[in-house]
Amino acid sequence: MTSTPATAERRRDADRTRAEILDVAQREFARYGYAGARVDEIAARMRTTKRMIYYYFGSKERLYIAVLEKAYAEVRAVERTVDVEHLAPVEAIRTLAELTFDHHDAHRDFIKLVAIENIHQAEHIRKSEALAGLGAPVLDLITRILETGRASGDFVTEADAIDVHMMISAFCFFRVANQHTFGALFGRDMTAPEHRDRLRQMVGEMTVGYLCGSGARP
């Protein structure tokens, strides 16, 4: 059956409302955690009702899971922009590392959400069918880059895709997640603008240097 213009418009309105709820909920969960966030407060910020939010998402837990799905999907979308077909393997892995840095720097609520979900031992992520397979694309991407790099002789270190993904993510995540404790202990704000370019280059060179068996830029 063909949708009428009125039906199509209602669907667009529903999609917009759902997206707006997710944006507000993401900020609320990132600030207060799963336990501390209140659906009533999300509704108040939306100038809507708790009942309306439950109409779209069913429960607080399902809303939180939808927020996680959105946040992780955005990361995977960034990773898909790496052009492995036309970039040499060294440049491809460096680009992936730098894009990950950029995303984590620009989406700090994502870092908070991941930290919160780790406190809950990934309890909510495990309940999401969408998130269950969301790690596969980036591992496939890194695997392709590694295979090409080994075939060309650029990469000499034995490491699988999970190893490399962990190394890149650890650097980018730590810089944002631990900025306050690190700053208090060592007197440096790792997220300050004057450090950004150097640290962005560092994660790329660190990854390339490890895979190539040296710290030098090929």
N, C-alpha and C positions, 0 to 999 in steps of 0.2 A: 504494500500500500504506500502510495506517495504521500509524503508529509505536506500538510498545508502550510502556507506562510505563518499562520497563527501558531501552529504546532512547533514549527522551526524556531520561532521567536521565543516561545516558552522554554524550549530546550536551551537556547542561548542564555536566557535569563537565569535558568537553573544552574548552568555551567558557571556563569559569572558569580552567582551567589556562593556556590560551592567553593570556587577559587578564593573568594574574599574571606570566607570562613577559615579556610586552610591557612591563609596568610596571617590572619590575626591569631589563630590557634598556635601557629608555629612560634610566634613571638612570645606568647604566654607560656607555652611548654618549655621553651628555651630559657626563659627567665625564672620560672618557678619549679620546673621539673614536672614529672607526671603526677606525683602525689600532691604537690602544692598548687598546681594550676586548677582553676575553677571554671567550669563551663558557664556559670552565671556571669563571670567577669568577661569571658569571651563574648557572650551574648550582649552584654552592656556595651562593649567596645564596638560591636557590630551594629548597635542600636536595633537589635532584634530580640528574639526570645530564645530561651533554652529549648523550648519545644521545637522551634524551627531548626535549630542545630541538630537535634536528635532526629528530626524528620530526614535530614540529609545523611547523617552518619550513624544513627542508631544508639550510640553510647559514647561515653567519654573515651573508653579504650579504643573503640573503632576510629574515633576522631584522631586520637594520638597515633595510631598505626597509619592512618591516611597521611598525616603530617610526615612521618618517617618515610613513607613510600615516595612522597613528593620530593623530599630532601635528597634521598639517595638517587632518585631518577634524574635530578638535575646534575648530580655529579657524573653519572654515566653519560648524560648528553654531552657534557664537556669533553669527556674522554673520547667520544666518537668523532670529535672534530680532528683528531690526529690523522693525518693523511699518510697511512703506512704504505700506500701504493706508490707515492711519488717522493717520499722522503727517504734518505739513506738511514739505515738502522740507528746509527749514532745520533743523528739529528732527530729521529723519531722518538727515541727514548728520552732525550733531553727535552724535547717539546712536551712530551707527556708529563714529565716531572714539573716543568715550569707552569703548565696549565693547571696542574693539581695545586701548586702553590697559589696561583692566582685565584682559583675557586675558593680555597680554604680562607684566603685573606679577605675575599669579598663576601663570604657567606659564613660569618662567625656563629650565627645561630645553629648552623649545621654541626659545628664542632661541639657546641653545648648539648645538642640533642644526642649526638653519638656518645658523649660522656655520660649523659643521664641514662641512656639505654644500657650502657655497660654496668652502671650501678644496679640495674635490674637484671643483669646477666642475660641480656638479649631476649628476655621473656616475650616482649611484644613483637620483635622482629620475627621470631620463630612462628608466630601465629599468622604471618602474612604470606600468602601465596605469591604475591607480586615480588616481594623481597627475596624469596627463596632462590630465585634464579638470577637475581640482579647483579650478582658478582661475576657471572660467567662472561659477559661481554668484555670487561676490562682484562680478565685473565686471557681470553682469546686474543685480544689486541696485543698484550705484552708477549704472549707466546709467539705470535707471528713476527714481532720485532726481534725477539731473541733468536728465533730460527734463522731469520734472514741475516742477522749479525754474525751468527756462528758460521753460516755458510760463506759469508764474505771474508771471514777471518778477523773482523773487527772485535767481536766479543770472544774472550778466551776464558772467562770465569764461569764455572758451573753454578748456575742459579736458575731456579724455576720462576714462573710468573708470580707465584704467591710471595716468594722471597723479595722480588723486585717491587711488587706492589706495596708490601709491608715497609720496605726501606723508604720509598717515596712518601707514603702516607704518614709514617712515623715522624719524619722531619716536619712536614707541613702541619700536621695535627699538633705536635708538641709546641710549636712556635705560638700558636693561638691559645691552646688549652692551658698551657702552663705559664702564660705571660705574666701573671700577677705574682705567683710564688717565685718564679725565676727573677723577676724584677726586684722583689724584696730581698732575695738572697745575694744577688750579684750586681744589683744596681743598674741593670740594663733593661729597657723596654724593647723586647724583640720585635714588637709590632710597630715601633716608631718608624716614620717615613724614611729617615736617614739610613736605616738598616735594610729596607725592603729590597732594593735592587741587588745588594750584595748577597743576601740570603737566598733570593730567587735564583741567582746564578749558582750559588753553592749547591743547592739541591740537584740541579741539572748536572753540574760537574761531578758531584759525588757519585751519582748514579752511573754516569758514563765512565768515570775513572775506575769504579769497582768492576764493571763489566768488561772494560778493556784491559784491566790488569795494571793500570797506572792512573795517576791523577792528571795526566797531560791531556789537553784538548787535541783530538786527532786532526 
